[in-house]
Amino acid sequence: MNAPFDIFRTEINGGVLWIESAATLEDAKARVQELGMRSPGEYLLLNQEKGDKLVIRLDGVNGSRAKEREERWMRSKQDGEQGSI
């Protein structure tokens, strides 16, 4: 099974920690929501096929469902333009 969407968690020191891969963008976003409920913070989704990146910032509030604060796609640094998947 091809899983082109890598899920990373951004660490305090600026690095990223690979968590797992997902087959679709929807699967990756759903998994980030699950992870954000236990570990709020910033997550990075990377589309290996296109080089697009999606940053999602999640804040867990009183054990309620994590809330998506920011979502944006960024093209790879090679072309320097913003785009969508």
Helices and strands as residue ranges (DSSP letters): E 5-10, E 16-22, H 25-38, E 41-47, E 53-59, E 67-74
